Amino acid sequence: MGKRGTQSRRGRARRRDHEGRRPALARGGFSLTEILVVLVILTIGIVPLSMVQSRARRDVTTADHYTQAIALAQSRFEQMKGAGFGTAAADSGQAGQLRWVQTVQNVSFGLARIGVTVTWFDGRYDQTVQMTGMVSMR
């Protein structure tokens, strides 16, 4: 009686049927319903994250284009200013996907308005960055 009366629960969970398998309640596993619930929960969580990732990638690309355009416009603008009043000239060109146009307008005697416009296509629309300033004779 000593051994039989002190048998632990764990000992009973180890019992096996006549074919050597554990009883159905003691076996591990998931039902089809549990798997479907987990898949629905994961889908509800992953789809918004992928949408956020896609939007973030598009925003980073847009910011990169603006940064490149501003750097190009400023570089061309400084070259025109450095050339001085008498030698600043209209020009245009392309650097990668960016197209630029330099303009010079005489405002009055000894004063000119210079400008640089940089344009690129972002996949949907043409985007533009423009810089203008004045150059004087002195």
C-alpha positions as CSV (number, residue, x, y, z in Angstrom):
1,M,0.0,0.0,0.0
2,G,2.9,2.4,0.6
3,K,3.9,2.7,-3.0
4,R,0.4,2.8,-4.4
5,G,-1.0,5.4,-2.0
6,T,1.9,7.8,-2.4
7,Q,2.0,7.8,-6.2
8,S,2.3,11.4,-7.5
9,R,0.3,13.1,-10.1
10,R,3.4,13.2,-12.3
11,G,3.5,9.5,-12.2
12,R,-0.1,9.2,-13.4
13,A,0.6,11.6,-16.3
14,R,3.3,9.3,-17.6
15,R,0.8,6.4,-18.0
16,R,0.5,5.1,-21.5
17,D,-2.3,3.2,-23.3
18,H,-1.9,-0.4,-24.5
19,E,-0.1,0.8,-27.7
20,G,2.5,2.8,-25.8
21,R,0.9,6.3,-26.4
22,R,0.0,8.9,-23.9
23,P,-3.7,9.6,-23.3
24,A,-5.2,12.4,-25.6
25,L,-5.3,15.0,-22.8
26,A,-1.6,14.6,-22.0
27,R,-0.4,15.0,-25.6
28,G,0.8,18.4,-26.8
29,G,-0.4,20.2,-29.9
30,F,-2.6,22.9,-31.3
31,S,-6.1,22.8,-32.8
32,L,-6.9,24.2,-36.2
33,T,-8.9,27.0,-34.5
34,E,-6.0,28.0,-32.3
35,I,-3.7,28.2,-35.3
36,L,-6.2,30.3,-37.3
37,V,-6.7,32.7,-34.4
38,V,-2.9,33.2,-34.1
39,L,-2.7,33.8,-37.9
40,V,-5.4,36.4,-37.8
41,I,-3.7,38.2,-34.9
42,L,-0.4,38.2,-36.7
43,T,-1.9,39.5,-39.9
44,I,-3.6,42.3,-38.0
45,G,-0.2,43.2,-36.5
46,I,2.0,42.8,-39.6
47,V,-0.1,44.5,-42.3
48,P,0.0,48.0,-40.6
49,L,3.7,47.6,-39.9
50,S,4.4,46.9,-43.6
51,M,2.3,49.9,-44.5
52,V,4.3,52.1,-42.1
53,Q,7.6,50.7,-43.5
54,S,6.5,51.4,-47.1
55,R,5.5,55.0,-46.2
56,A,8.8,55.6,-44.3
57,R,10.8,54.3,-47.3
58,R,9.0,56.7,-49.7
59,D,9.5,59.6,-47.3
60,V,13.2,58.9,-47.0
61,T,13.5,58.8,-50.8
62,T,11.7,62.1,-51.1
63,A,13.9,63.7,-48.4
64,D,17.0,62.4,-50.2
65,H,15.9,64.0,-53.5
66,Y,15.3,67.3,-51.8
67,T,18.7,67.2,-50.1
68,Q,20.5,66.5,-53.3
69,A,18.5,69.2,-55.1
70,I,19.3,71.8,-52.5
71,A,23.0,70.9,-52.5
72,L,23.1,71.2,-56.3
73,A,21.2,74.5,-56.3
74,Q,23.5,76.0,-53.7
75,S,26.6,74.8,-55.5
76,R,25.5,76.3,-58.8
77,F,24.3,79.5,-57.0
78,E,27.7,80.0,-55.2
79,Q,29.5,79.5,-58.5
80,M,27.5,82.2,-60.1
81,K,28.0,84.6,-57.2
82,G,31.7,83.8,-57.2
83,A,32.0,84.6,-60.9
84,G,30.9,88.1,-60.1
85,F,28.5,90.6,-61.6
86,G,30.0,90.9,-65.1
87,T,30.5,87.2,-65.7
88,A,27.4,85.5,-64.2
89,A,25.7,83.8,-67.1
90,A,22.6,81.7,-67.8
91,D,23.3,78.0,-68.1
92,S,21.6,74.6,-67.7
93,G,22.5,71.0,-67.3
94,Q,21.8,67.6,-65.7
95,A,23.3,65.8,-62.7
96,G,21.9,62.3,-62.4
97,Q,18.1,62.6,-62.2
98,L,18.3,66.3,-61.4
99,R,18.0,69.0,-64.1
100,W,19.2,72.5,-63.3
101,V,18.7,75.9,-65.0
102,Q,20.6,79.1,-64.1
103,T,19.1,82.5,-64.9
104,V,20.5,86.0,-64.8
105,Q,18.2,89.1,-65.1
106,N,19.5,92.7,-65.1
107,V,17.4,94.6,-62.6
108,S,19.0,97.9,-62.9
109,F,22.4,99.4,-63.6
110,G,25.0,97.4,-61.6
111,L,22.4,95.0,-60.1
112,A,21.4,91.5,-61.4
113,R,19.1,88.9,-60.1
114,I,20.5,85.4,-60.3
115,G,18.6,82.2,-59.8
116,V,19.0,78.4,-59.9
117,T,16.1,76.1,-60.4
118,V,16.5,72.3,-59.9
119,T,13.8,69.9,-61.1
120,W,13.3,66.2,-60.8
121,F,10.5,63.6,-61.3
122,D,9.5,61.8,-58.1
123,G,7.5,59.1,-59.8
124,R,4.2,61.0,-59.8
125,Y,5.0,64.7,-60.2
126,D,7.8,67.1,-61.2
127,Q,9.4,68.6,-58.0
128,T,11.3,71.9,-57.9
129,V,13.7,73.7,-55.7
130,Q,14.6,77.3,-56.5
131,M,17.2,79.7,-55.1
132,T,17.4,83.4,-56.1
133,G,19.6,86.2,-55.0
134,M,21.2,89.5,-56.1
135,V,24.6,90.3,-57.4
136,S,25.9,93.9,-57.6
137,M,28.7,95.5,-59.4
138,R,30.6,96.2,-56.2
